[in-house]
Amino acid sequence: MLKVPEHQVAGHIAKDGKLGPLIDDQGRFYKPLQGDARGENEAKFYESFTSNKNVPDHIRGYFPVYHGVQQVEASDGSGELPHLVLEDVVSGYVKPSVMDVKIGSRTWYPDVSEEYFNKCIKKDMATTTVSLGFRVSGLKIFDHQVSGFWRPDKRVVLAYKVDGARMALRKFVSSNSLDDDAVPDCAFASEVYGGSNGILKQLLELKAWFETQTLYHFNSCSVLMVYENESGGDDERRAQVKLVDFAHVLDGNGVIDHNFFGGLCSFIKFIQDILESSDNGHENGH
Amino acid sequence: MLKVPEHQVAGHIAKDGKLGPLIDDQGRFYKPLQGDARGENEAKFYESFTSNKNVPDHIRGYFPVYHGVQQVEASDGSGELPHLVLEDVVSGYVKPSVMDVKIGSRTWYPDVSEEYFNKCIKKDMATTTVSLGFRVSGLKIFDHQVSGFWRPDKRVVLAYKVDGARMALRKFVSSNSLDDDAVPDCAFASEVYGGSNGILKQLLELKAWFETQTLYHFNSCSVLMVYENESGGDDERRAQVKLVDFAHVLDGNGVIDHNFFGGLCSFIKFIQDILESSDNGHENGH
């Protein structure tokens, strides 16, 4: 039996009879193929990527595993529809904090319709896409003080300016996220963003690939960050970076994806700044 | 006595009684302060940059030396006007090949007027700015077969698509540039683009700085490339990279210049591709 994903933070949500992704209890994520060309384009990307021998193995790990397209009962009750069957990235996490960050200083690209261009550029200017080269699309933080999840409203998230985005990235790794008056303590920054298995390390691996890869242009694609808040036998955070949302991927045609690459490097600088200031904070006893 | 620069390839040209830059015979370049805010903004940038202790010394060499603002007789006969006094980058070259490449996937930036935005985005889409993250703004190549300069028309240059830009970058380092039927031989690629003092080496130094610098955002700024074609006692090409045109520079405010950085890396990939294919060509005896 398929059900609505509990930890989805951006995109169409399958609730109140709407069409959206579903999950099973085997760690698979069922994403309905959108009616227009987007669904088909995303399926085409996964087919191409999966069979592309020029993609290094260590880079594949940053993409959800693809299990083909399958007809399943849609979440909106409209009967069977084709769904992409993907790895459910947050499956296996008990109390995951999750953030979706859309990378790039534009979400439109050459040869889109004027209508789509106008829609995108308006949103790109209203959010931090143009100014920072990325925007936070959604987040969900496990709060340790109340032992529950905190999830800001989508409108609040999309209204972030530079300081809002920086604050969200600090809160994401703090133990006092829910306290609006407190400075986020970045208590988990070194475990989640830092370290040999941390977010920064993973982003830098992706960066090295994007520096020269000319296979695909990842328009309007997101970096999804996840980590675990359940403290079990070990204190492993299982910090994980995955690229998601490939409905607007185009062939690279011998040109690097300078739009994604520039935005990714800007995002990396934000993570590095948080790591540095939290290091200094600890050293100075703040 | 000031005169019209012989080797300027882009921007306003001081001829036919128009306002434009002038040079003296002491290696200085006099750029009239544009009437609107742009001239003032460029002077402000040079003042800030010159006194900014956070700019590493080895990076300063990639910018023209600044000698202040001075009243000189304008080229359009309108009397004395304030001019930026800069290093004349091509002074001392006898037969320089010169190319101006505007870096970035957009030339507009947040908070510009709607009129300026519309003007920029139209040109950014019509040129390779959006698709490649840079556009060739002008070039002048010394042709060895006719022993004279070849300079394509500005309208031709701005109409380049991906292949046109690639071709121009190949012709720039070829001995048979004027021959439209021949494949550019890239005879000087290894001396000009490659080597320990070559263009690529210099671009990579700039890249390393742009990866983390958050001091300035270099909107609508160009990379100028110059090298010597006069064969003297040594065969030194004196290949040189300089950043020019700072009328639209803004404070970085703690964010990297992801727009310039992404475009610069795309440009670097083009140079690397030419170097690799010309290496292979030599090895295979083509």
Interface residues (C-beta under 8 A of the other chain):
Chain A: S105 R106 Y109 P110 M125 V130 S131 L132 G133 V162 E211 T212 T214 N253 G254 V255 I256 H258 N259 F261 G262 G263 C265 S266 K269 D273
Chain B: S105 R106 Y109 P110 M125 V130 S131 L132 G133 V162 E211 T212 T214 N253 G254 V255 I256 H258 N259 F261 G262 G263 C265 S266 K269 D273
